[in-house]
């Protein structure tokens, strides 16, 4: 599978999970060889997954997030349309991503 082959599906899978948990944000950040995926609700966050940082899946996710930064992605979950806005930021010398969901 090529790195971009799942483009559009990687982030959608995580956004759906976050929305179903009732959260309004998602962060993806490097920690100890993994991309840590955290659901955010207000000021509270909890881990919902991790992907080995050097895997094809992580590369595809990074590529997708990078292409969506400062843009809005629309996603429909159970008949409701949500808008997700991706923002890149620096975290301990690594690029991390924060996604606001409205």
Helices and strands as residue ranges (DSSP letters): H 10-20, E 25-31, E 34-41, E 44-52, H 56-68, E 72-77, E 80-91, E 94-101
